[in-house]
Amino acid sequence: MGKFGIKPTADGGYMFNLIANNGQVICTSQVYKSLATCKAGAESVRTNCAVDVEDQTVEGYEQVKCPKYEMYTDVAGKIRFRLRASNGEIIAASQAYADKASCLKGIRSIGAHAPDAEIVVQELE
């Protein structure tokens, strides 16, 4: 079972990381204005973690309706994903991966960890 680690940001907002059993960060949220909206964002990841992947790394890719994962190539040529809610808002984003297989493994890891993940609020360091 993973956890959603919510922490305050220096500017007074909140963000979360979904953390796997081994301590690795699977995905990260945007900065939310309040703790309540950050917790709602974590719940949205739980709700939307079992959706289709839109592979934007291939030319002429098939568009998928939200909610969805978008797998894409960043400006440095690395593969990343972002999870979009049904309203199209990005609710989580990944680290950079060297290849698509690793990125897809990260997406599957959300499905394995998010549904039962505990929400833990951390103190500002």
Secondary structure, DSSP 8 states (H G I E B T S, - for coil): --EEEEEE-TTS-EEEEEE-TTS-EEEE---BSSHHHHHHHHHHHHHHSS--EEETTSTT-----SSEEEEEE-TTS-EEEEEE-TTS-EEEE---BSSHHHHHHHHHHHHHHSTT-EEEE----
